């Protein structure tokens, strides 16, 4: 490696895009920096699989660039432990290698954006920002399409993106005659259908060196981890997982995308793609994923119907791009929002999975085991519980951001603080996604073996979600009853006698007073 370079280019852990224009030409005077840093392990307490996955993917990406002929400086925790922060490291390396130009791709997290835009570089050293060349909505459009504090309907945004990229369109109209097939995609998995669930494709990436370094540097983590990481950590593995999803899972993805079960060893994966880590680390480009799904749909031998592929593409082209727009259109004030004034602490079982509520035990236990849960488990089980029990959004954000392998703040925070907790007062959701145990029973088989009775609102055996739901609706009635999507729900509550309502409220208060023992 040369002692002197002209340009230092920083590659963050979620910028592993081998197709970026940076890499089209090899330059002897350009040094690429890939660095493990302690600051990236402790801004929240992360799942050990998440830390390992990012660090291992970074290492493999650095090796790929090196093999392609680029000059790479790959630093591990051993090399960076003396630096207090990313800016300190960059400033030091500029001195060490006589750097004249520092370049970086625009960070997707606000905290890193702030760090890199406040760098104090040596005199006569320039700073340049590049686009990540990843997202389908340009950053320059976000402020126009997502004005601060305003609710933008996701469906309208999604249709705009479908038209812009001509995806699932025919002569200017949506394929299948409708934009949205959501009503067809809300099936519960029946016992006879359990055997059809495909085994998840998993990998065996050795972690011994990563685990050793984490231990040596005292990195505190949560969750479980084996010696072999099951998640994809390079482009080839990511493409293999994408192909597997299109072949075995996409044919039933939409149909069962909201379903939950604990009656199969594949309960954690079901028909979900599990591509979110690959996308959020930029091992895969969103259009690469969309095109693969459309090609599978167009393959007549696979017999994939429009509802399956549309439901999947809506998550990539619609929801993912929409959530990024909400994040950057509303930061930094978004992270302070707490519209429902929620201040309770997160119960201890969020860190152990030890609870008598079968749905919570399944969703949290799975998260601790795999650093993964699908969107309905996150929204309608753990998220719903935190909404109903008024958990501080800061604590919920930190838990979601730490425990999930795909969680980067731009995608985690609007989903958690906005969609799940309604802490943003409707910037994301048109109503709080509050639900009783009936919804969980409708979409899963969790309730059949639960300690609690999902049919009861009161009494020691009553499902906590039931009384907590009606308490939530009761205390927020002045606000929620104005919402046309919710108004009719109050008829059931109003039909209860005063003493029956009070029993429900008393049961809810007991649950709130004894959260950690539920």
PLY file of the C-alpha trace (Angstrom):
ply
format ascii 1.0
element vertex 518
property float x
property float y
property float z
element edge 517
property int vertex1
property int vertex2
end_header
0.00 0.00 0.00
1.21 3.49 -0.85
2.19 5.89 1.92
0.53 8.80 0.16
-2.83 9.06 -1.62
-4.67 11.95 -3.14
-8.23 10.90 -2.27
-9.81 9.04 0.67
-13.24 7.52 0.00
-15.27 6.36 2.98
-17.55 3.32 2.64
-20.05 2.95 5.47
-21.36 -0.44 6.57
-24.69 0.07 4.80
-23.08 1.21 1.53
-21.92 -2.13 0.12
-23.01 -1.36 -3.44
-20.47 -2.88 -5.84
-22.23 -1.24 -8.80
-21.61 2.29 -7.57
-19.91 4.57 -10.11
-16.95 4.91 -7.74
-15.71 1.49 -8.79
-15.90 1.84 -12.56
-12.28 2.97 -12.75
-9.21 2.00 -10.73
-7.10 4.86 -9.42
-3.71 4.41 -7.79
-4.23 7.68 -5.93
-7.59 6.74 -4.35
-7.77 4.86 -1.06
-11.07 3.26 -0.04
-11.76 3.04 3.68
-13.91 0.31 5.28
-13.77 0.42 9.07
-15.34 -1.36 12.02
-15.97 1.23 14.71
-17.08 0.96 18.31
-19.39 3.96 17.84
-21.47 1.80 15.49
-21.92 -0.89 18.13
-23.02 1.17 21.13
-25.39 3.98 20.09
-27.97 1.35 21.04
-27.47 -2.21 22.26
-27.49 -4.33 19.08
-28.26 -7.96 18.40
-25.02 -9.89 18.12
-26.06 -11.30 14.73
-26.64 -7.76 13.46
-23.17 -6.55 14.48
-21.55 -9.68 13.06
-23.52 -9.50 9.81
-22.54 -5.91 9.09
-18.88 -6.38 10.05
-18.55 -9.61 8.07
-20.31 -8.09 5.03
-17.96 -5.09 5.23
-14.94 -7.39 5.33
-16.11 -9.39 2.33
-16.92 -6.20 0.41
-13.45 -4.84 1.14
-11.90 -8.09 -0.09
-13.97 -7.93 -3.28
-12.80 -4.38 -4.03
-9.22 -5.38 -3.33
-9.48 -8.36 -5.66
-10.93 -6.03 -8.30
-7.75 -3.94 -8.15
-8.76 -1.05 -5.88
-6.65 0.19 -2.99
-8.44 -0.75 0.24
-7.83 0.08 3.86
-9.94 -2.35 5.91
-9.73 -1.57 9.61
-11.11 -3.84 12.32
-11.95 -2.92 15.89
-8.34 -3.76 16.72
-7.23 -0.95 14.42
-9.85 1.67 15.32
-10.18 1.24 19.09
-7.98 4.27 19.78
-10.27 6.64 17.85
-13.08 8.34 19.75
-15.30 8.72 16.69
-15.53 8.48 12.92
-14.48 12.15 12.39
-11.38 11.62 14.56
-10.37 8.60 12.51
-10.85 10.39 9.19
-8.84 13.40 10.31
-6.02 11.12 11.50
-5.93 9.13 8.26
-5.82 12.36 6.24
-2.61 13.26 8.06
-1.20 9.75 7.83
-1.71 9.38 4.06
-1.35 13.05 3.02
-4.94 13.12 1.77
-6.11 16.15 -0.22
-9.70 15.11 -0.94
-12.18 13.26 1.29
-15.27 11.81 -0.38
-18.26 9.97 1.04
-21.64 8.70 -0.08
-24.60 10.43 1.52
-25.41 8.63 4.81
-28.91 7.27 5.32
-28.88 7.95 9.07
-29.12 11.48 10.41
-26.47 10.98 13.11
-23.89 9.97 10.50
-25.02 12.76 8.21
-24.30 15.22 11.03
-20.90 13.69 11.73
-19.74 13.76 8.15
-21.03 17.27 7.50
-19.15 18.61 10.50
-15.76 17.06 9.75
-12.73 19.11 10.73
-10.18 18.24 8.10
-6.58 19.38 7.73
-6.07 22.68 5.94
-6.48 22.54 2.14
-8.34 19.20 2.31
-11.60 19.24 0.36
-14.83 17.39 1.16
-17.27 15.98 -1.41
-20.57 14.13 -1.03
-21.88 11.60 -3.55
-25.27 9.99 -3.95
-25.49 6.34 -2.90
-27.07 5.49 -6.27
-29.43 3.12 -4.52
-32.89 4.56 -3.91
-35.60 4.97 -6.53
-36.71 8.36 -5.22
-33.97 10.96 -5.51
-33.09 12.77 -2.30
-33.66 16.12 -3.99
-37.36 15.24 -4.37
-38.00 14.37 -0.74
-38.53 17.88 0.60
-41.09 18.58 -2.11
-43.00 15.30 -1.78
-42.75 14.99 2.03
-43.28 18.43 3.62
-42.39 18.46 7.30
-45.23 17.45 9.60
-47.68 16.56 6.83
-49.33 13.20 6.24
-48.71 11.93 2.73
-50.86 8.96 1.77
-48.63 6.02 0.94
-51.05 4.66 -1.66
-50.81 7.85 -3.72
-47.03 7.83 -3.47
-46.93 4.16 -4.50
-49.06 4.79 -7.58
-46.78 7.67 -8.58
-43.77 5.36 -8.37
-45.53 2.59 -10.32
-46.24 5.05 -13.13
-42.76 6.58 -13.04
-41.00 3.24 -13.45
-43.75 1.55 -15.49
-43.95 -1.36 -13.07
-46.93 -3.73 -13.31
-48.52 -1.29 -15.75
-50.23 -1.94 -19.10
-51.10 0.98 -21.37
-51.05 3.40 -18.44
-53.27 1.26 -16.23
-52.37 -1.15 -13.41
-52.05 -4.80 -14.34
-54.98 -6.82 -13.11
-57.24 -3.77 -13.15
-56.43 -2.67 -9.59
-53.57 -0.90 -7.86
-53.88 -2.86 -4.66
-54.79 -6.47 -3.89
-54.43 -6.16 -0.13
-57.86 -7.63 0.62
-56.78 -10.91 -0.98
-53.60 -11.03 1.09
-54.86 -11.51 4.63
-55.09 -15.27 5.01
-54.42 -17.23 8.16
-52.33 -20.39 7.71
-54.53 -23.41 8.24
-53.20 -26.62 9.86
-53.36 -28.45 6.53
-51.15 -25.74 4.95
-48.31 -25.93 7.50
-46.49 -28.74 5.69
-46.31 -26.65 2.51
-44.25 -23.87 4.09
-40.80 -23.96 2.45
-37.69 -24.40 4.55
-35.76 -21.12 4.67
-32.53 -20.84 2.73
-29.80 -20.24 5.30
-26.05 -19.75 4.98
-23.07 -20.85 7.06
-20.74 -17.89 7.35
-17.97 -18.49 9.93
-17.92 -15.95 12.75
-15.05 -17.04 14.99
-12.85 -14.01 14.33
-15.75 -11.56 14.56
-16.97 -13.03 17.84
-13.44 -13.01 19.22
-12.98 -9.30 18.44
-16.35 -8.36 19.92
-15.38 -10.12 23.13
-11.91 -8.60 23.27
-13.30 -5.07 22.89
-16.12 -5.52 25.38
-18.94 -4.99 22.89
-22.25 -5.53 24.69
-24.93 -7.19 22.60
-28.33 -8.87 22.90
-29.73 -12.05 21.40
-28.22 -15.38 20.45
-25.62 -16.32 17.87
-24.06 -19.55 16.62
-20.56 -19.97 15.27
-22.03 -19.83 11.75
-24.14 -16.87 10.61
-27.25 -17.87 8.64
-27.68 -14.46 6.96
-26.21 -13.53 3.54
-23.14 -11.30 3.74
-22.08 -10.81 0.13
-23.64 -10.10 -3.24
-23.58 -13.72 -4.41
-25.41 -14.95 -1.32
-27.90 -12.08 -1.56
-28.68 -12.99 -5.16
-29.06 -16.64 -4.18
-31.57 -15.70 -1.48
-33.48 -13.50 -3.94
-33.70 -16.36 -6.47
-34.83 -18.76 -3.74
-37.57 -16.38 -2.63
-38.89 -15.95 -6.17
-38.88 -19.70 -6.74
-40.32 -21.01 -3.47
-41.91 -18.19 -1.45
-43.28 -15.58 -3.86
-46.11 -17.87 -5.12
-47.71 -17.58 -1.67
-46.10 -14.42 -0.33
-49.07 -12.08 -0.57
-51.59 -14.68 0.52
-49.83 -15.28 3.84
-47.84 -12.07 4.32
-49.81 -11.15 7.47
-50.07 -14.68 8.90
-48.38 -15.91 12.07
-47.94 -19.40 13.51
-45.93 -21.27 16.10
-46.85 -24.73 14.80
-43.90 -25.26 12.45
-40.11 -25.08 12.70
-40.28 -22.54 9.84
-42.50 -20.17 11.83
-39.85 -17.44 11.78
-39.47 -17.36 7.99
-42.78 -18.54 6.45
-43.10 -17.05 2.91
-41.15 -13.86 3.62
-38.16 -12.88 1.50
-35.85 -11.93 4.40
-34.05 -9.67 1.91
-34.26 -6.52 4.01
-30.68 -6.80 5.32
-29.40 -7.28 1.77
-31.35 -4.24 0.60
-30.52 -1.98 3.54
-26.81 -2.80 3.37
-27.09 -2.24 -0.42
-25.87 -5.69 -1.40
-28.99 -5.67 -3.58
-30.54 -2.79 -5.50
-34.33 -2.39 -5.14
-34.85 -2.52 -8.90
-32.87 -5.75 -9.01
-35.34 -7.24 -6.52
-38.41 -5.84 -8.29
-37.27 -7.12 -11.69
-36.61 -10.58 -10.29
-40.13 -10.71 -8.85
-41.69 -9.51 -12.12
-39.68 -12.06 -14.13
-40.95 -14.80 -11.84
-44.50 -13.52 -12.27
-44.13 -13.48 -16.06
-42.82 -17.05 -16.05
-46.03 -18.91 -16.87
-44.71 -22.20 -15.50
-44.57 -20.76 -11.97
-48.24 -19.70 -11.96
-47.77 -16.73 -9.62
-50.87 -14.54 -9.54
-50.92 -10.75 -9.56
-51.87 -10.42 -5.87
-48.66 -12.14 -4.75
-46.25 -10.07 -6.81
-48.09 -6.77 -6.32
-48.08 -7.22 -2.54
-44.34 -7.78 -2.58
-43.50 -4.95 -4.96
-45.61 -2.55 -2.89
-43.27 -3.19 0.04
-40.15 -2.41 -2.01
-41.28 0.29 -4.46
-43.94 1.81 -2.21
-43.42 1.36 1.50
-39.60 1.31 1.63
-39.19 4.46 -0.47
-42.10 6.13 1.32
-40.63 5.51 4.77
-37.30 6.99 3.69
-39.15 10.08 2.47
-40.95 10.44 5.82
-37.65 10.12 7.70
-35.67 12.73 5.78
-38.65 15.03 5.31
-39.12 15.24 9.08
-35.70 14.86 10.69
-34.35 15.82 13.14
-37.56 16.83 14.91
-39.23 13.49 14.14
-37.13 11.70 16.76
-38.61 13.90 19.50
-42.26 13.23 18.70
-44.42 11.65 21.40
-47.98 12.66 20.50
-49.65 10.27 22.97
-47.34 11.32 25.83
-46.20 7.74 26.50
-43.58 7.32 29.23
-43.62 3.78 30.62
-40.49 1.64 30.62
-40.10 -1.34 28.35
-40.91 -4.55 30.31
-38.02 -6.88 31.13
-39.37 -9.69 28.93
-38.48 -7.71 25.80
-34.89 -8.73 26.55
-35.61 -12.34 27.51
-38.84 -13.44 25.80
-40.07 -14.79 29.15
-43.75 -13.91 29.20
-47.00 -15.88 29.50
-48.47 -14.10 26.45
-47.97 -16.64 23.65
-47.90 -14.06 20.86
-45.33 -11.88 22.62
-43.24 -14.89 23.59
-43.18 -16.07 19.98
-42.39 -12.68 18.42
-39.74 -11.68 20.98
-38.20 -15.15 21.23
-37.89 -15.30 17.46
-36.31 -11.84 17.41
-33.73 -12.86 20.00
-32.95 -16.10 18.17
-32.79 -14.80 14.61
-32.56 -10.97 14.80
-35.68 -11.04 12.65
-39.46 -10.86 12.80
-41.79 -10.11 9.91
-43.76 -6.89 9.60
-46.99 -8.05 11.24
-45.16 -9.43 14.26
-43.39 -6.08 14.60
-46.50 -3.95 14.03
-49.42 -5.90 15.45
-47.79 -7.89 18.25
-44.82 -6.14 19.88
-45.63 -2.73 18.41
-49.31 -2.98 19.30
-48.39 -3.99 22.86
-46.10 -0.97 23.23
-48.82 1.32 21.86
-51.47 0.02 24.23
-49.19 0.10 27.28
-47.81 3.58 26.56
-44.15 2.65 26.37
-41.77 5.58 25.86
-41.08 5.86 22.10
-37.38 6.39 22.82
-37.18 2.99 24.50
-39.19 1.30 21.76
-37.04 2.88 19.06
-33.87 1.70 20.78
-35.18 -1.87 21.08
-36.32 -2.14 17.45
-33.17 -0.43 16.19
-30.98 -2.82 18.15
-32.68 -6.18 17.82
-33.39 -6.44 14.08
-30.68 -7.24 11.57
-32.24 -4.92 8.97
-32.82 -2.00 11.34
-31.18 1.24 10.25
-32.70 4.38 11.71
-34.16 5.74 8.47
-36.35 2.65 8.07
-36.82 1.75 11.75
-37.93 5.05 13.23
-40.91 5.95 10.97
-42.11 2.35 11.17
-41.84 2.27 14.96
-42.49 5.80 16.19
-44.92 6.49 13.38
-46.70 3.35 12.20
-46.63 1.27 15.39
-46.81 3.91 18.15
-48.67 6.78 16.45
-46.22 9.04 18.27
-45.98 11.26 15.18
-49.70 12.13 15.39
-50.52 10.74 11.97
-47.58 11.67 9.74
-47.32 8.01 8.70
-50.59 6.34 9.69
-54.14 7.64 9.30
-55.06 5.98 12.61
-53.36 4.18 15.50
-52.85 0.50 14.68
-54.35 -0.58 18.00
-55.92 -4.03 18.19
-57.30 -6.43 20.75
-56.45 -10.09 21.03
-59.09 -10.81 18.41
-56.85 -9.58 15.59
-53.95 -11.75 16.74
-56.30 -14.73 17.02
-57.63 -14.03 13.53
-54.18 -13.98 11.92
-52.37 -16.63 13.99
-52.63 -19.82 16.01
-50.84 -18.26 18.98
-53.95 -17.95 21.12
-54.89 -21.63 21.13
-52.04 -22.56 23.45
-51.79 -19.35 25.44
-51.96 -19.00 29.22
-54.57 -16.29 28.69
-58.06 -16.54 27.20
-58.45 -14.40 24.10
-62.25 -14.46 24.44
-62.24 -12.74 27.84
-61.88 -9.01 28.58
-61.85 -9.27 32.38
-60.58 -11.70 34.99
-57.15 -13.13 35.75
-57.13 -15.33 32.64
-58.32 -12.63 30.25
-56.01 -11.71 27.38
-54.13 -8.52 28.37
-54.51 -7.16 24.85
-58.30 -7.02 25.26
-58.57 -4.79 28.32
-55.54 -2.74 27.29
-57.12 -2.13 23.88
-60.40 -0.86 25.31
-58.60 1.29 27.85
-56.57 2.83 25.02
-59.71 3.51 23.00
-61.47 4.92 26.07
-58.78 7.39 27.14
-58.26 8.64 23.59
-61.94 8.74 22.61
-62.12 12.53 22.17
-59.44 12.36 19.52
-60.07 8.99 17.90
-63.85 9.18 17.66
-63.42 11.99 15.14
-61.63 9.59 12.79
-64.12 8.06 10.34
-62.07 4.84 10.25
-62.55 4.36 14.00
-65.87 5.99 14.97
-67.98 2.84 14.57
-65.75 0.82 16.91
-67.01 2.80 19.90
-70.51 1.39 19.51
-69.35 -1.89 21.09
-67.83 -0.04 24.03
-70.85 2.21 24.52
-73.15 -0.81 24.69
-71.39 -2.06 27.83
-72.90 -1.10 31.17
-70.87 1.31 33.30
-69.88 -1.41 35.76
-68.71 -3.67 32.90
-66.64 -0.86 31.42
-65.06 -0.28 34.83
-64.15 -3.95 35.18
-62.36 -3.79 31.83
-60.54 -0.62 32.87
-59.58 -2.18 36.21
-58.16 -5.24 34.46
-56.19 -2.97 32.13
-54.80 -1.02 35.08
-53.73 -4.26 36.75
-51.88 -5.23 33.56
-50.17 -1.84 33.42
-49.14 -2.11 37.06
-47.70 -5.58 36.50
-46.30 -5.42 32.97
-43.15 -7.44 33.55
-45.06 -10.34 35.10
-47.67 -10.75 32.36
0 1
1 2
2 3
3 4
4 5
5 6
6 7
7 8
8 9
9 10
10 11
11 12
12 13
13 14
14 15
15 16
16 17
17 18
18 19
19 20
20 21
21 22
22 23
23 24
24 25
25 26
26 27
27 28
28 29
29 30
30 31
31 32
32 33
33 34
34 35
35 36
36 37
37 38
38 39
39 40
40 41
41 42
42 43
43 44
44 45
45 46
46 47
47 48
48 49
49 50
50 51
51 52
52 53
53 54
54 55
55 56
56 57
57 58
58 59
59 60
60 61
61 62
62 63
63 64
64 65
65 66
66 67
67 68
68 69
69 70
70 71
71 72
72 73
73 74
74 75
75 76
76 77
77 78
78 79
79 80
80 81
81 82
82 83
83 84
84 85
85 86
86 87
87 88
88 89
89 90
90 91
91 92
92 93
93 94
94 95
95 96
96 97
97 98
98 99
99 100
100 101
101 102
102 103
103 104
104 105
105 106
106 107
107 108
108 109
109 110
110 111
111 112
112 113
113 114
114 115
115 116
116 117
117 118
118 119
119 120
120 121
121 122
122 123
123 124
124 125
125 126
126 127
127 128
128 129
129 130
130 131
131 132
132 133
133 134
134 135
135 136
136 137
137 138
138 139
139 140
140 141
141 142
142 143
143 144
144 145
145 146
146 147
147 148
148 149
149 150
150 151
151 152
152 153
153 154
154 155
155 156
156 157
157 158
158 159
159 160
160 161
161 162
162 163
163 164
164 165
165 166
166 167
167 168
168 169
169 170
170 171
171 172
172 173
173 174
174 175
175 176
176 177
177 178
178 179
179 180
180 181
181 182
182 183
183 184
184 185
185 186
186 187
187 188
188 189
189 190
190 191
191 192
192 193
193 194
194 195
195 196
196 197
197 198
198 199
199 200
200 201
201 202
202 203
203 204
204 205
205 206
206 207
207 208
208 209
209 210
210 211
211 212
212 213
213 214
214 215
215 216
216 217
217 218
218 219
219 220
220 221
221 222
222 223
223 224
224 225
225 226
226 227
227 228
228 229
229 230
230 231
231 232
232 233
233 234
234 235
235 236
236 237
237 238
238 239
239 240
240 241
241 242
242 243
243 244
244 245
245 246
246 247
247 248
248 249
249 250
250 251
251 252
252 253
253 254
254 255
255 256
256 257
257 258
258 259
259 260
260 261
261 262
262 263
263 264
264 265
265 266
266 267
267 268
268 269
269 270
270 271
271 272
272 273
273 274
274 275
275 276
276 277
277 278
278 279
279 280
280 281
281 282
282 283
283 284
284 285
285 286
286 287
287 288
288 289
289 290
290 291
291 292
292 293
293 294
294 295
295 296
296 297
297 298
298 299
299 300
300 301
301 302
302 303
303 304
304 305
305 306
306 307
307 308
308 309
309 310
310 311
311 312
312 313
313 314
314 315
315 316
316 317
317 318
318 319
319 320
320 321
321 322
322 323
323 324
324 325
325 326
326 327
327 328
328 329
329 330
330 331
331 332
332 333
333 334
334 335
335 336
336 337
337 338
338 339
339 340
340 341
341 342
342 343
343 344
344 345
345 346
346 347
347 348
348 349
349 350
350 351
351 352
352 353
353 354
354 355
355 356
356 357
357 358
358 359
359 360
360 361
361 362
362 363
363 364
364 365
365 366
366 367
367 368
368 369
369 370
370 371
371 372
372 373
373 374
374 375
375 376
376 377
377 378
378 379
379 380
380 381
381 382
382 383
383 384
384 385
385 386
386 387
387 388
388 389
389 390
390 391
391 392
392 393
393 394
394 395
395 396
396 397
397 398
398 399
399 400
400 401
401 402
402 403
403 404
404 405
405 406
406 407
407 408
408 409
409 410
410 411
411 412
412 413
413 414
414 415
415 416
416 417
417 418
418 419
419 420
420 421
421 422
422 423
423 424
424 425
425 426
426 427
427 428
428 429
429 430
430 431
431 432
432 433
433 434
434 435
435 436
436 437
437 438
438 439
439 440
440 441
441 442
442 443
443 444
444 445
445 446
446 447
447 448
448 449
449 450
450 451
451 452
452 453
453 454
454 455
455 456
456 457
457 458
458 459
459 460
460 461
461 462
462 463
463 464
464 465
465 466
466 467
467 468
468 469
469 470
470 471
471 472
472 473
473 474
474 475
475 476
476 477
477 478
478 479
479 480
480 481
481 482
482 483
483 484
484 485
485 486
486 487
487 488
488 489
489 490
490 491
491 492
492 493
493 494
494 495
495 496
496 497
497 498
498 499
499 500
500 501
501 502
502 503
503 504
504 505
505 506
506 507
507 508
508 509
509 510
510 511
511 512
512 513
513 514
514 515
515 516
516 517
